[in-house]
Structure formats: structure tokens, C-alpha cells
Amino acid sequence: MIQFHHVSKRYEDKQKSTIAVDRVSLAIPEGTIYGIIGFSGAGKSTLLRMINGLEKPSEGQVFVADQEISQLADTQLRSRRQKMGMIFQHFHLLWSRTVRENIAFPLEIADVDPATLNKKVDYLLERVGLTEKADDYPSQLSGGQKQRVGIARALANDPSVLLCDEATSALDPETTRSILKLLQEINQELGITLVIVTHEMSVVQSICRQMSVMDHGKVIEEGTVEELFSNPKHPITKRLVTNELKSVDHVEEVLSIHLYDLRNWNSIQQLISRHPVHLQILPGNLNVHQPVISFRVQGKSEDITAVKSILQSANEEGLSC
Ligand SMILES: Nc1ncnc2c1ncn2[C@@H]1O[C@H](COP(=O)(O)OP(=O)(O)OP(=O)(O)O)[C@@H](O)[C@H]1O
């Protein structure tokens, strides 16, 4: 379990003081895949970096498995950090070392004997699908392959937690899917807790179980991914969900419905709201003699089909013409 108790982080310099994280209390269960989302500058990375002590809170406490990270002395923190892997948007690989040497690096730091080290690196190369690339340099790899090296390196010391800071933001959608699949397998096979910071709702939607939304340093909404996607309450969450519905995975259609009795619109809308679609009523179509509502629906094609059938049965049941 990772816990934040009333955690704040303030950056001070001579000119100004910035509150990056503002009184956050949060519990991330062990073994889960947890998403932290929000717009740029919301405080996501700062919150993540407090889990492995790369940042210290100005106030409050951060616990990982009942150990107060924010109170550890430097040497204790270094050894604790070995059990918390981290991957980054721009990979942070060592460019003068081969793939094999990059993966071996944390094991060298941990003073692992050469035989165990080689065995471990071979296993990790195979696990992330890079055995063939072992002697290549990072500059010879694609973005997805570089992130696979990052993941293998992060797993070298058998971490219990893997922190992912915008790990797929520099990748195309296809490569993103393959990296997310790998992360999901790692979570299932090794039971590692994954904390994923991203501004891409599609990432959270595809692999996270629980999530929180941050804005101006605060956690403004939290819950299961299903809850927050189907019934976002905070305006920022709604905006994030709406933007996501415009993403490549979703389609858009303009539908119309004729309503003799406009009061029925509320019951139809209630039925539609059970589906995660974004619905925008288009102006200018309401006519007193033949009322027509036209609206733009964005969502997955199966949800749009469901909306169409709701409209169709509304017609058949005489709710509309
Ligand atoms: N080392 C620092 N010194 C001063 N201010 C900082 C520092 N790191 C972050 N900040 C500020 O803290 C706030 C939160 O930054 P943070 O990087 O945590 O946000 P974020 O949600 O991860 O944003 P992004 O998605 O753009 O990375 C921002 O206003 C940022 O400018």
C-alpha cells in the first residue's frame, strides 16, 4: 500500500513560491494499476516522485508498505529506491552503453555477482522481447524498443513498485498499445504495483483499475476507472473525458430524433447516459411544428450503436414520431 497523508510540496525561490502538490491524501492498494491524470502542471510528476523520495514533501507523510519514505536517511532511501523502478517519457538511457549494459547497470550498482547478473539480464532481455538487440546501442532502437530497455532496467532489482512517468507519451498509438500490454503482463505475472502518471485518458482507460484526477496540486476526484469514465463529476474530469472521446479510438456521428412531446427527451437522455458517449445537442433544429433534436455523439462505435437503438425503440414506443 502506498499512502499520502496530507502531503504538500512547495517549490520556493527568491522570486516566487509554487505549490505543486496541495494537501493530498491518497491510498494506492498493493498490486493494483493506478492512474494519476490531469492537465500539464497539475502536480502529477511531483506526486509520483515523492513515492520514491526523488522529491521530499514540504508537509505531510508518504508511506510505502508502512515505511515512511519522507523520513528515511539518504543511505536507507537509496536501498529502498532499488525496490521501486521508474520509467520515463524520454527513457533516460545511457547512450554510450549497449542494451545489455543498460539493463545490467542497476545490478552493478547493487553489487550483484557477475553470474547472477548475466542470468538476470538474459531473463529480462527475453521478457521484454529484446534478446536480438542485446548488443545494440540505444541510438539504433525505435522508441518502443528504447522504452522496453527502460522497463527491463526498472525491473532489474525485483521492485515491488513501478512508477511510470508519461511512459508512452512519446510513442505512436500502436507502440503505446504494445508497451501497455507489457506493463499489464508485468503487473499480473509479478504482482508489482504500477503507478501511472499520464495526460492520456486512453492509457488510464486501457490498463488502470483505479485513478485520481489532479488539478492545481489537488486531487479533485478519485475512484474506479469505470466510475470516473461513466459518471465524471468534476468539470475537469468531464473535460478530460470529453477530450478523450475525440481520440482515435472513437467515432463521431450526427443523429436526429423527432419529438412530438419534448418532455420525453429527459427519459431518453437518461437511457443514453448509461453509455460512455459524449453528446452535444446541435443548435438551430428545434421547430415548434415538427420538433427535431439533432446531436453529435462521440464514443466507441458499439456505444453509438446502442444509442441508435435507444432512439429507435423510443420511436417504436411512441415516445416520438
Ligand atoms: N523543481 C521545480 N522547481 C520549481 N517549480 C517546479 C519544479 N518542479 C515542478 N514545479 C512546478 O510545480 C507544478 C507541478 O509540476 P509537475 O511537473 O508536478 O506537474 P505535471 O502535472 O506532472 O505536469 P506535466 O504533465 O506538464 O509534466 C508546476 O507549476 C511546475 O512548474
The ligand as an SDF file (V2000), in Angstrom:
LIG
                    3D

 31 33  0  0  0  0  0  0  0  0999 V2000
   11.8460   21.7560   -9.4600 N   0  0  0  0  0  0  0  0  0  0  0  0
   10.8480   22.6420   -9.5490 C   0  0  0  0  0  0  0  0  0  0  0  0
   11.0240   23.9360   -9.2060 N   0  0  0  0  0  0  0  0  0  0  0  0
   10.0110   24.8230   -9.2550 C   0  0  0  0  0  0  0  0  0  0  0  0
    8.7560   24.5260   -9.6660 N   0  0  0  0  0  0  0  0  0  0  0  0
    8.5270   23.2660  -10.0400 C   0  0  0  0  0  0  0  0  0  0  0  0
    9.5410   22.2550  -10.0120 C   0  0  0  0  0  0  0  0  0  0  0  0
    9.0020   21.0750  -10.4420 N   0  0  0  0  0  0  0  0  0  0  0  0
    7.7050   21.3460  -10.7280 C   0  0  0  0  0  0  0  0  0  0  0  0
    7.4260   22.6450  -10.4950 N   0  0  0  0  0  0  0  0  0  0  0  0
    6.1150   23.2930  -10.6680 C   0  0  0  0  0  0  0  0  0  0  0  0
    5.1480   22.5350   -9.9470 O   0  0  0  0  0  0  0  0  0  0  0  0
    3.9360   22.4320  -10.6790 C   0  0  0  0  0  0  0  0  0  0  0  0
    3.5790   20.9590  -10.9010 C   0  0  0  0  0  0  0  0  0  0  0  0
    4.5580   20.3820  -11.7640 O   0  0  0  0  0  0  0  0  0  0  0  0
    4.5200   18.8470  -12.2010 P   0  0  0  0  0  0  0  0  0  0  0  0
    5.6680   18.6220  -13.1250 O   0  0  0  0  0  0  0  0  0  0  0  0
    4.4170   18.0060  -10.9950 O   0  0  0  0  0  0  0  0  0  0  0  0
    3.1400   18.8060  -12.9950 O   0  0  0  0  0  0  0  0  0  0  0  0
    2.6270   17.7120  -14.0240 P   0  0  0  0  0  0  0  0  0  0  0  0
    1.1740   17.5590  -13.7770 O   0  0  0  0  0  0  0  0  0  0  0  0
    3.4660   16.4880  -13.9290 O   0  0  0  0  0  0  0  0  0  0  0  0
    2.8610   18.4450  -15.4070 O   0  0  0  0  0  0  0  0  0  0  0  0
    3.3460   17.8340  -16.8290 P   0  0  0  0  0  0  0  0  0  0  0  0
    2.2490   16.9200  -17.2720 O   0  0  0  0  0  0  0  0  0  0  0  0
    3.4730   19.0570  -17.6940 O   0  0  0  0  0  0  0  0  0  0  0  0
    4.6450   17.1550  -16.5810 O   0  0  0  0  0  0  0  0  0  0  0  0
    4.1370   23.2300  -11.9570 C   0  0  0  0  0  0  0  0  0  0  0  0
    3.6420   24.5210  -11.7600 O   0  0  0  0  0  0  0  0  0  0  0  0
    5.6510   23.2700  -12.1120 C   0  0  0  0  0  0  0  0  0  0  0  0
    6.0530   24.4070  -12.8110 O   0  0  0  0  0  0  0  0  0  0  0  0
  1  2  1  0
  2  3  1  0
  2  7  2  0
  3  4  2  0
  4  5  1  0
  5  6  2  0
  6  7  1  0
  6 10  1  0
  7  8  1  0
  8  9  2  0
  9 10  1  0
 10 11  1  0
 11 12  1  0
 11 30  1  0
 12 13  1  0
 13 14  1  0
 13 28  1  0
 14 15  1  0
 15 16  1  0
 16 17  2  0
 16 18  1  0
 16 19  1  0
 19 20  1  0
 20 21  2  0
 20 22  1  0
 20 23  1  0
 23 24  1  0
 24 25  2  0
 24 26  1  0
 24 27  1  0
 28 29  1  0
 28 30  1  0
 30 31  1  0
M  END
$$$$
